[in-house]
Amino acid sequence: MKTKAVRIHGKNDIRLDEFDLPAMKDDEILAKVVSDSICMSSYKAAKQGPEHKRVPDDVADGPTIIGHEFSGTILEVGEKWRDQFKPGDKFSIQPALGYKGSLDAPGYSFRTIGGDATHIVIPHEVMESDCLLPYKGPGFFPASLSEPMSCIVGAFHASYHTTYGSYTHRMGMVKGGLMALLAGCGPMGLGAIDYALHYDRRPSLLVVTDIDDARLARAEELFPPAKAEKLGVKLVFVNTKDDADPVASLRTLTDGKGYDDVLVMAPVKPVVETGDGILARDGCLNFFAGPTDKSFSALFNFYNVHYGSTHIVGTSGGNTDDMKEALAMMAKDLIRPAVMVTHIGGLDCVVDTTLHLPEIPGGKKLVYTNVSLPLTAIADFAEKGKTDPLFAKLAEITDKHAGLWSVEAEECLLANATPI
């Protein structure tokens, strides 16, 4: 079968190629990809090529398919897996396989599987690692976003606290505690707000900072403090841009106690140092943001580490259980991954979008891999709709959903967009 896919050929070299997939083996599965969410990690892989730890050294001779936040439909199932999967099943994939200790992952390392493709062959490693996950919810894009949501879930679970007088660590955020989300109005920050408000260890206070009034206003529109209060959470949004002493200001919101849990959502030295400065006794700073600079560092108060038991933790991605938790919460309508999405596109926009991802404002860029569509901000649908009936209809639908992408919008797009 022929497929079209965006592949890594080398450093700063990704291309939309058309090629023949190899014949499916008895321990493999053939699938159609429907949606993929473009991740900053794909940008890093594209920029670094074989220098990236997950991209093979021989990628110039055997290019690999990019994209790891994807969902689709199973078409054919090899003999080995017919008791577990069947044609027509919808799926998501946990890319962090950990197969026999390897770092190999779909979207980086494989030649037949990745999210930015029309069709793929899923290798045995995915199923043997229990990383082909059934999705039974509506639409496809929520399953694509279960991967970034799993990163958020994993970060919350990885945070920990100590028990005075013993060496027992208590995993997870402090239930009913004081939490700060720094630089928290980007796409992953919005997902983290959603999860913090709805998981079983929600804080009593959640302070979210940013330096952009428009992002803060949008976050507050999506998560009204009055609704958070009904969940038992005091939600406060703060612009720290012009604050000469953000540490003092943020500590004031806790009556000087500081925060039990701080998530740093941007790899910016002053933001990290602010996070350190607002920690309470036994406070945990969770460095969520992934820097591209391998020498990135910031100051940390080691007096407080020794006498105040402050500490730091970081995670890179989530595991399969985290992804299953995200999918289960989506199925119960507890979290809305659509809050992360600001742009929609087709497979033919992936190369430029990936290579210029840090320069494109907004949140998640969601692509539909079997259609041709320029990358378009949801906010621009109405303007585009003046000359394009499809965008006029999409604008009408997204307006009904508070400006968010939705399964209804997805169905409209898939039914009316130009196939690639």
C-alpha positions in Angstrom: 0.0 0.0 0.0 1.2 3.5 -0.8 1.3 6.1 2.0 2.1 9.8 2.2 4.2 10.7 5.2 6.4 13.4 6.6 9.8 11.9 7.2 13.1 12.9 8.8 16.0 12.7 6.3 18.5 14.5 8.4 19.2 17.6 10.5 16.7 20.4 9.5 15.5 18.1 6.7 12.0 16.8 6.8 10.0 16.1 3.7 6.5 15.0 2.6 7.1 11.8 0.7 5.0 9.2 -1.0 6.3 5.6 -0.9 5.2 2.0 -0.6 4.7 0.5 2.8 6.1 -3.0 3.2 3.7 -5.9 3.3 2.2 -6.3 6.8 3.6 -9.3 8.7 1.7 -11.7 11.0 2.8 -9.8 14.1 1.9 -6.3 12.7 -1.1 -4.2 12.1 -2.1 -2.0 9.2 -3.8 1.3 10.1 -5.1 4.6 8.7 -4.1 7.7 10.6 -6.8 10.3 11.0 -5.3 13.0 13.3 -2.0 14.1 14.7 -1.1 16.9 17.1 2.2 18.5 16.4 4.5 18.5 19.4 7.5 20.7 20.2 9.4 17.4 20.6 8.8 16.8 16.8 10.4 20.3 16.2 13.4 19.2 18.3 13.7 15.9 16.3 13.4 17.7 13.0 16.1 20.3 14.0 18.5 17.8 15.5 18.0 14.9 13.0 20.4 12.0 13.9 21.8 14.0 16.8 18.4 13.5 18.6 18.5 10.6 21.0 15.5 8.9 19.5 16.4 9.4 15.8 18.5 6.6 14.2 22.1 7.5 13.1 21.3 6.1 9.6 18.2 8.3 9.0 19.6 9.7 5.8 19.5 6.1 4.3 16.3 5.1 6.0 14.1 8.1 6.8 11.7 7.8 9.7 8.1 9.1 10.0 7.6 12.1 12.3 4.6 12.7 14.7 3.7 10.9 17.9 0.4 12.3 19.1 -1.9 10.5 16.8 -5.1 8.5 16.4 -6.7 6.5 13.7 -8.5 3.3 12.6 -7.2 -0.2 12.3 -7.6 -1.6 8.8 -6.0 -5.1 9.0 -4.7 -7.2 11.9 -1.9 -9.7 11.7 -2.6 -13.3 12.9 -0.8 -12.8 16.2 -3.1 -10.0 17.4 -6.5 -11.0 16.1 -7.8 -11.9 19.6 -7.1 -8.4 20.8 -7.8 -6.1 17.9 -10.1 -6.0 14.9 -10.5 -3.9 11.8 -12.6 -0.8 12.5 -11.2 -0.3 16.0 -10.1 3.3 16.8 -6.8 3.7 18.6 -4.3 5.9 20.2 -0.6 5.1 20.7 1.7 5.6 23.7 5.0 6.4 21.9 7.2 5.8 24.9 7.4 2.1 24.3 10.4 1.3 26.5 10.8 -1.9 24.5 13.6 -3.9 26.0 15.1 -0.7 27.4 15.3 1.0 24.0 14.5 4.7 23.5 13.0 3.9 20.1 9.6 5.5 19.7 6.9 6.0 17.0 7.3 9.5 15.5 11.1 9.4 15.8 12.6 6.0 15.2 10.5 3.9 12.9 10.2 3.8 9.1 6.6 2.5 8.9 4.9 4.2 11.9 4.4 7.9 12.8 1.6 10.3 13.2 2.2 12.4 10.2 1.2 9.8 7.6 -1.9 8.7 5.8 -1.4 5.0 6.5 1.1 3.1 8.7 2.2 -0.4 9.6 2.3 -0.8 13.4 5.3 -2.9 14.4 5.1 -5.7 16.9 7.1 -3.7 19.5 4.0 -1.4 20.0 1.6 -4.2 20.8 4.1 -6.2 22.8 4.7 -3.1 25.0 0.9 -2.7 25.5 1.1 0.7 23.8 -1.6 0.3 21.2 -4.6 1.7 23.2 -8.2 1.3 22.2 -10.2 4.5 22.0 -14.0 4.2 22.4 -14.9 7.9 22.7 -16.4 10.1 20.0 -14.2 11.5 17.2 -10.5 11.1 16.8 -8.7 14.3 18.0 -9.3 13.6 21.7 -7.3 10.4 21.3 -4.5 12.3 19.6 -4.4 14.7 22.6 -4.3 11.9 25.1 -0.6 11.7 24.6 0.2 15.3 25.6 -2.4 15.0 28.4 -0.6 11.9 29.6 2.5 14.0 30.0 0.6 16.3 32.3 -0.9 13.3 34.2 2.6 11.9 34.6 4.0 15.1 35.9 1.3 15.4 38.6 2.0 11.8 39.7 5.8 12.2 39.7 5.7 15.1 42.2 6.3 14.0 45.7 6.5 15.1 49.3 8.4 13.8 52.4 7.1 12.5 55.7 8.8 14.3 58.6 10.8 11.8 60.8 10.8 9.0 58.2 12.1 8.3 54.8 8.7 7.6 53.2 7.9 9.7 50.1 4.2 10.5 49.4 3.7 10.5 45.6 1.6 13.1 43.9 0.5 16.7 44.6 -0.7 17.6 48.0 -4.5 17.1 48.2 -6.1 20.3 49.2 -2.7 22.0 49.1 -1.5 25.2 47.6 -0.4 25.0 43.9 1.2 27.4 41.4 1.4 26.9 37.7 4.0 29.3 36.3 3.9 30.4 32.7 0.7 28.4 32.7 -1.5 29.8 29.9 0.1 27.9 26.9 -1.5 24.8 25.5 0.1 22.4 28.1 -0.6 24.9 30.8 -4.3 24.9 29.9 -4.3 21.1 30.0 -2.7 21.2 33.4 -5.3 23.6 34.7 -8.0 21.3 33.5 -6.4 18.2 35.1 -5.7 20.0 38.4 -9.4 21.0 38.7 -10.7 17.5 38.0 -8.3 14.9 39.3 -8.7 13.3 42.7 -6.0 15.3 44.5 -7.1 18.8 43.5 -5.6 21.7 45.4 -7.5 24.2 47.5 -5.6 27.1 45.8 -4.4 27.2 42.2 -2.5 30.3 41.1 -1.8 30.5 37.3 0.7 33.0 36.0 1.6 34.4 32.6 3.0 37.6 31.1 0.3 38.0 28.4 -3.1 39.6 29.2 -4.7 38.0 26.2 -3.6 34.5 27.1 -4.7 35.1 30.7 -8.1 36.3 29.6 -8.6 33.3 27.4 -7.6 30.9 30.2 -10.0 32.6 32.6 -12.7 32.4 30.0 -12.1 28.7 29.6 -11.8 28.1 33.4 -14.0 30.6 35.2 -12.9 31.0 38.9 -16.6 30.7 39.9 -16.8 27.2 38.4 -13.5 26.2 40.0 -14.9 27.4 43.3 -17.7 24.9 43.0 -15.1 22.2 42.7 -13.5 23.5 46.0 -10.6 25.3 44.3 -9.8 29.0 44.6 -8.4 29.8 41.1 -6.4 32.9 40.6 -4.8 34.3 37.4 -1.9 36.7 37.7 0.1 38.7 35.2 3.7 38.8 36.5 5.2 40.8 33.6 5.7 44.1 35.3 6.0 42.8 38.8 9.3 43.9 40.3 9.1 41.1 42.9 6.9 38.3 41.7 8.1 36.0 44.5 6.8 38.4 47.2 3.5 38.9 45.3 2.9 35.2 44.8 3.7 34.3 48.4 1.2 37.0 49.6 -1.5 34.9 48.0 -0.7 32.1 50.4 -0.4 34.4 53.5 3.3 33.9 53.3 3.3 30.1 53.6 4.4 29.4 50.0 3.3 26.7 47.7 3.3 23.0 48.2 3.5 22.3 44.5 4.9 24.5 41.8 4.8 23.5 38.1 7.2 25.5 35.8 5.8 25.4 32.3 8.5 27.4 30.4 12.3 26.8 30.3 13.1 30.3 31.4 15.7 31.0 34.1 13.7 33.7 36.0 10.6 31.6 35.9 12.4 28.6 37.4 14.0 30.9 40.1 10.6 32.4 40.9 9.3 28.8 41.4 12.1 28.1 43.8 11.4 31.3 45.7 7.8 30.5 46.4 8.1 27.0 47.6 6.7 26.2 51.1 8.4 23.8 53.5 8.6 20.4 51.8 7.5 22.1 48.6 8.1 20.3 45.3 9.1 22.2 42.1 8.1 20.3 39.0 10.1 21.4 36.0 7.7 20.4 33.3 9.2 22.4 30.4 11.7 20.7 28.1 14.6 23.0 27.2 16.4 22.7 23.8 19.6 24.1 25.4 21.5 21.2 26.9 23.3 23.5 29.3 20.1 25.2 30.6 20.4 25.9 34.3 19.0 28.2 37.0 19.8 29.0 40.6 18.2 26.9 43.4 18.3 27.8 47.1 20.1 25.0 48.7 19.7 26.5 52.2 16.0 25.8 51.8 16.8 22.3 50.4 18.6 21.5 53.6 16.5 23.2 56.2 13.1 23.5 54.4 13.1 20.1 52.6 12.3 21.8 49.3 13.0 19.6 46.2 12.7 19.4 42.5 11.4 16.8 40.1 11.0 16.5 36.3 9.4 14.2 33.8 9.7 13.8 30.1 6.4 12.3 28.8 3.9 10.0 30.5 3.6 6.3 30.7 0.9 4.0 29.4 -1.1 4.1 32.7 -1.0 7.9 32.5 -2.4 7.8 28.9 -5.1 5.3 30.0 -6.1 7.7 32.8 -6.3 10.6 30.3 -8.5 8.5 27.9 -10.7 7.4 30.8 -11.2 11.0 32.0 -12.0 12.1 28.5 -14.6 9.4 28.1 -16.3 10.7 31.3 -16.1 14.2 30.0 -14.0 15.3 33.0 -11.3 17.0 30.9 -11.6 18.9 27.6 -8.4 18.4 25.6 -9.8 20.8 23.0 -8.7 23.7 25.2 -5.2 23.1 23.9 -6.0 23.4 20.2 -5.8 26.7 18.4 -4.9 25.7 14.8 -6.1 23.1 12.3 -4.3 21.9 9.1 -3.8 19.0 6.7 -0.8 16.8 6.0 0.6 19.3 3.5 1.2 21.9 6.2 3.2 19.7 8.5 6.7 20.4 7.2 6.5 24.1 7.5 4.6 24.0 10.7 7.0 21.7 12.4 10.1 23.5 11.3 8.7 26.9 12.5 6.7 25.7 15.4 8.2 28.1 18.1 7.4 31.0 15.8 3.7 30.3 15.4 1.6 31.8 18.2 -1.2 30.0 19.9 -1.5 26.5 21.3 -1.7 23.0 19.7 -1.5 22.6 16.0 -3.9 19.7 15.1 -3.5 18.1 11.6 -5.7 15.7 9.7 -3.4 13.6 7.7 -5.7 12.5 4.9 -6.7 16.0 3.9 -5.0 18.9 2.2 -5.5 22.1 4.3 -3.3 25.1 5.1 -2.5 25.6 8.8 -5.4 27.9 10.0 -6.1 29.4 13.3 -9.5 28.7 14.7 -9.8 32.5 15.4 -9.4 33.1 11.6 -12.2 30.7 10.5 -14.8 33.5 10.2 -12.5 35.6 8.0 -11.6 32.7 5.8 -15.3 31.8 5.6 -16.1 34.9 3.7 -14.6 33.2 0.6 -14.6 29.5 1.6 -17.8 27.7 2.5 -16.0 25.0 4.5 -14.4 27.6 6.9 -17.8 29.4 7.1 -19.3 26.2 8.4 -16.4 25.5 10.7 -16.7 29.0 12.1 -20.3 28.5 12.8 -19.6 25.2 14.6 -16.7 26.5 16.7 -18.7 29.5 17.8 -21.3 27.1 19.2 -18.5 25.5 21.2 -17.1 28.6 22.8 -14.4 29.0 20.1 -13.1 25.4 20.7 -12.5 22.6 18.2 -15.0 19.8 18.6 -16.0 16.4 17.3 -18.8 18.2 15.3 -16.2 20.4 13.7 -13.9 17.4 13.0 -16.8 15.5 11.3 -17.6 18.5 9.2 -13.9 18.8 8.1 -13.5 15.1 7.3 -16.7 15.1 5.2 -15.9 18.2 3.2 -12.1 18.8 3.0 -10.1 18.1 0.0 -8.3 14.7 0.2 -4.6 14.8 -0.1 
